[in-house]
Amino acid sequence: MNEKKVLILDAHLRASLAIIRSLGKKNIHVTAGSEIKSAMGLYSKYCHKKIRLSNPRKYPKIFLEELLAIVEKNHYDCLFPTQTYTTFLLSKYKEIFSQATTIPLPDFETFSTVYDKKNLFTIASQQGISCPKTYFSTTIDEIIDDIIYPVVVKASRRHGVGIQICTSSTDLCKKYAVLHNYF
């Protein structure tokens, strides 16, 4: 029986490290990849091979080209992205990789529907799933009088980036402006 080989991306994240450890303990040959040289997953005792890739946010085309070449050359049974943006890219271009490996992701239309928090919360609410009180607005003036503090402010399409906790309307206006201009 051939040894199973997997490629775990985003090795700088704790989620990737957990996957590396879990699969490695099952004697699965794990290659870890990251754009960050010092990524913790690259140094796990369960990591058999490490690869450096271009930053998928800054250089998505180069990242995809490098990744496809690596997957085709090494014949991985499966490819696991863990970072939201890497997952977004691989879901969008899943078909390109489908001849070379398996990527356990939904089709891009399904992924896109839940990638945007506004869509996700709308669908969840329609299905009777409890969600925190959430405001979606491009202008703070529309919602400022309705808010009870503290409140968490985050971008609709950036996951885990730029999250701010606000304790007053002044704090909210200032942090919202920074976040809105950044994204």
WORABEL-V538138 format. One record per residue. RES is the residue in one letter. D_LAST is the distance of its C-alpha to the last C-alpha in Angstrom with 2 decimals. Layout:
res & d_last
RES & D_LAST
RES & D_LAST
This chain:
res & d_last
M & 48.84
N & 45.91
E & 43.48
K & 40.07
K & 37.23
V & 33.56
L & 30.45
I & 27.85
L & 24.45
D & 21.89
A & 24.90
H & 22.90
L & 22.09
R & 24.75
A & 24.70
S & 25.73
L & 28.39
A & 29.78
I & 30.11
I & 31.72
R & 34.19
S & 35.00
L & 35.73
G & 37.45
K & 39.78
K & 40.79
N & 41.82
I & 39.14
H & 38.40
V & 34.78
T & 32.77
A & 29.53
G & 26.73
S & 23.72
E & 21.97
I & 22.80
K & 26.43
S & 27.12
A & 25.68
M & 27.99
G & 28.74
L & 30.21
Y & 32.85
S & 33.89
K & 37.61
Y & 36.82
C & 34.85
H & 37.41
K & 35.30
K & 32.00
I & 29.81
R & 27.01
L & 24.42
S & 21.79
N & 18.21
P & 17.00
R & 13.33
K & 14.62
Y & 17.79
P & 17.81
K & 20.96
I & 22.84
F & 21.92
L & 23.31
E & 26.35
E & 27.16
L & 26.82
L & 29.02
A & 31.62
I & 31.76
V & 32.13
E & 34.80
K & 36.68
N & 36.77
H & 37.28
Y & 35.11
D & 35.98
C & 32.49
L & 28.94
F & 26.63
P & 22.87
T & 21.44
Q & 17.78
T & 15.60
Y & 14.11
T & 17.68
T & 19.06
F & 16.81
L & 18.14
L & 21.65
S & 21.78
K & 20.80
Y & 23.43
K & 25.86
E & 28.67
I & 28.73
F & 29.48
S & 31.82
Q & 34.93
A & 34.39
T & 33.26
T & 32.11
I & 28.52
P & 28.59
L & 25.65
P & 25.69
D & 25.38
F & 21.99
E & 22.44
T & 23.12
F & 20.30
S & 17.73
T & 19.23
V & 18.53
Y & 15.29
D & 13.49
K & 14.36
K & 15.37
N & 17.83
L & 19.03
F & 19.82
T & 21.46
I & 23.62
A & 24.50
S & 25.57
Q & 27.61
Q & 29.34
G & 30.24
I & 28.09
S & 27.33
C & 23.70
P & 22.44
K & 22.01
T & 18.50
Y & 16.91
F & 14.41
S & 13.61
T & 11.51
T & 13.77
I & 15.04
D & 18.50
E & 19.23
I & 19.26
I & 19.99
D & 23.75
D & 23.72
I & 22.00
I & 24.22
Y & 23.18
P & 22.12
V & 18.92
V & 16.07
V & 12.48
K & 9.95
A & 7.24
S & 9.41
R & 8.89
R & 8.12
H & 11.56
G & 12.84
V & 9.87
G & 8.95
I & 11.70
Q & 13.43
I & 16.94
C & 18.01
T & 21.71
S & 22.04
S & 20.69
T & 20.28
D & 18.34
L & 16.11
C & 15.50
K & 14.69
K & 12.34
Y & 10.61
A & 10.14
V & 8.74
L & 6.24
H & 5.53
N & 5.63
Y & 3.80
F & 0.00
